[in-house]
Amino acid sequence: MRKTIPAAFIFVVLLFPFVLSSCAHIWPAPVLVDSDNDGVPDNYDYRNDYTTPPYYDQCPTSTPRGAKVGDWGCPLDADRDGVPDYLDKCPGTPAGVKLDKDGCPLDSDGDGIPDYLDKCPDTPKGMAVDQEGCPLAARVQPSGAVSAVETQIVEKGRVTLNVEFDFDKAVIKKKFHDEIGNLAAVMKKYTDLKITIEGHTDNVGGLTYNEKLSQRRADAVKKYLVEKFGIEDSRLTAKGYGPIRPIESNATKEGRQKNRRVEAAADYIIKK
């Protein structure tokens, strides 16, 4: 005997979709909240679902009004330097450059050339520099001082630079920057002039140690001329003489200070 499906069951099955459709109109639609008014809804009820559109705000309370945001509701950072565009005063910063709080490259010596481009990062304040951040020797040096160095090189073939060192040190102090610049200016005027930088010490300590110390002093001045003033390395030679060529008595503190010095010797006499 064939079983038949009750007519009432068939009626319920056919009616069920219409019932569901009616209920959908009764249930309220979810309200999308946008706490920071950036156009990206918070969607609190589905705040852990960031996979399908509409996208939900991952920065619902930290975005200031008016800041441009990305798909996820966070402020844009076009150069990816960690400083959002609305705060970034230097939005085109290259990747990997050290920044200040405004998103701009650091300029440690305040010469207007950022550190990542500055080939002379320790330029004294107020000094005119070129596009690489190095001093413009012609502008830095007073003409009288330059001419005095030039006169000694022309007349004697050498000049004692006013560059002195602390005891047992080979560090050039900033106050001697101009004096080294005077020599640089002469070398830039006479482009075929080559100079030997001679380092000297007082007589305190052993001979071998002082010879090495005087070499470090000569090397320091040579490096300064190359890096700070752009003098070609090939035009410079550095040689240390230790304590064997004093210009003052080593019996006094003042005399020993004078002997801790450098001199510049020309490889030829400039024609007058």
Number of C-alpha atoms within 10 A of each C-alpha: 3 4 5 6 8 8 8 8 10 10 10 11 10 10 11 10 11 10 11 11 10 10 11 10 9 9 8 8 8 8 10 14 17 18 17 19 16 22 15 24 22 24 20 15 11 10 13 10 12 13 8 7 8 12 17 26 27 18 17 22 14 12 20 14 9 11 15 17 20 12 15 18 26 21 22 18 18 14 17 15 21 13 22 21 22 16 14 20 14 16 19 14 18 13 9 9 14 16 18 11 12 14 22 19 19 17 18 14 18 17 23 16 22 21 22 15 13 21 17 22 21 16 21 15 9 10 15 17 21 14 12 16 24 22 22 18 24 18 13 17 20 13 12 10 15 20 16 14 22 23 17 13 21 17 13 13 17 22 21 16 17 15 20 21 20 12 12 15 14 21 13 17 11 10 10 14 20 18 16 24 25 24 26 24 23 19 19 16 12 12 11 10 16 19 22 18 26 24 31 31 34 27 19 13 11 10 15 10 13 23 20 18 23 28 23 20 30 27 21 17 25 24 17 19 20 16 17 23 22 18 19 15 13 9 16 21 16 21 20 21 20 25 25 14 13 19 16 14 15 18 10 9 10 11 15 21 18 21 24 27 25 28 18 25 19 19 14 14 14 15 6 6
